[in-house]
Amino acid sequence: MSEGPLLSLPLRALETLSRPTIRMPSGAWDMHVHIFGPAERYPHVAKPHYTLPDGTMAQYRNLMPRMGIERFVIVQPSYYGTDNSCLLDTLAEVGDLARGVVMIEPDISDAELQRFNQCGVRAVRLDLFKRAREPLAAIKNYITATAARVAPLGWHLQFYAPGYVVRDLIQFFRTLQIDFVIDHMGYMLEEDGLRSDDFSALLDLLGCGHCYLKLSGAYRIAKHRGYEFVEPVAKAIVERAPDRAVWGSDWPHISYSDRDTGELVNLLARWAPSESARRKILVENPNRLFGVP
């Protein structure tokens, strides 16, 4: 019997969230946010992995001043597939406060890509969890073809991928001539067979000139082991290349709706104890990636 979708629970109440223990720099970005709209307006894919979560623009706008976040990136969720309507409508609503990361079909027209660009889209999300069972050559061809479509617009790539796929693509990633971001610190889970040598190779990739690692999804990596399990990974990224790290809350924490977003902000105090490193992670690096002066 097939399993049904995960049940999305209500978000944790705003007033119960921890306050940041660090002073967020002016212009701080949250680089990983999902926004959801009314079911009657935005249909989901045929078999979503989860039920419609809390996660409206109004809810996130209420969160921003409490967390010290001034700008954010809307990442297309798998719930909507390649129908980016909710994302584009939200960009139209908030204007220059946000940028977008869409999911696209291979045959999307150049005119549609131009329209997305005019709306504030600056990157494309490649969901390699969906392609994890494909031959590695097919995955590489998919990445190369996508890069060719969006590079003329000045966009970058964002990879949502299991760690073992990241590991197998590291040498290929070195050949890319386009900026790219790897979500959730590479998602290198021990239970998936990843080892310290694999993470060392990922850290070395930060020197290629195009790679960024996103300090996000700590609870997805730690699972039931606590945030201290993730701390050495995050610290190693920051120490190796603070100018190649970005941070995202992964709000509204799909299927982890009770997470304390303020606690996630406060992890940065341990991961990046210097104000200069946090400014790079929260302001300078996102500005560079998204072409913001």
C-alpha positions, 0 to 999 in steps of 0.5 A: 500500500502506497503512503499518503502525503505528509500532513502539514501541521499549523505553523508555530505561533509567532509570539512563541518564536525565539528572538535573535541573540545576534544583531542582524546586519542591515539588508539581511537576506533569507535565501530559502522561503516557500510561499503558498496560496489558497487551494482554489487559486493555485492547484497542486501537482497530481501527487504532492508529497505533503498537504497544503502547508501554512506559509502565506506571504502575510505570515512571512511578512509578520515574521520578518521584523521579528527575525531582522530579515529585510529581503528574501528569496522565494523558492518554488516548492515541489507542491506546485511543480513547474506552475510558478503562478504563486511565486510570480504573483507574490513577487508582483506583490512585494516588489524589490523585497524579494527574488525568485527561484523557479522550476521549469520544463525543458521546453519552456520558451525564451519569451517565458523565461524573459517574462520570469526575469522581468518579474524578479526571477534570478535562478532555476531550481533543479530537483535532483531527488526526482532524478536520483535514479537516472544514469549520471550521464542523464543528470549531467545532460539535464544540468548542462541543458538547463544552464545553457537556457538560463545563463544568457539571463545572468541567472544561477542554478540551485540544486536540491539533491541527495548527498550521494548525488552531490558526491557523484557530481562534484567533478562535473560541478567543477566544469560548470561556467555558471554560478550555482548554489547547493541546498542544505549544506550538500545534504550529506547524510551518514545514513546514505553512505556519505563519509568525511572524505566526501564532505572534504571534496565538497568543501574543496568545490568552494574554490572553483569560483562558481559554487555556493553552499546554503546554510539551511535545513539543519533539522533535515540533516540532524534529523533526531540527533540535535543541532550540535550534530550539524555544527561542525559541518556548518562551521567548516563551510564558514571557515573555508569560504565565508564569501561562498556561504549563504543562509536560508530558514527553509520557512515554513519548514515543510513537515517540520511546522513546529520549528522555531525560526528564531532558533535557526537564526541563532544557530548563526551565532555559533556557526559564524561568530564574527560579524564580518562573516555574518555580513558576508553570508546574510548580505554581501553574498546574496547581493552578489548572486542576485545582482543587487547593488 
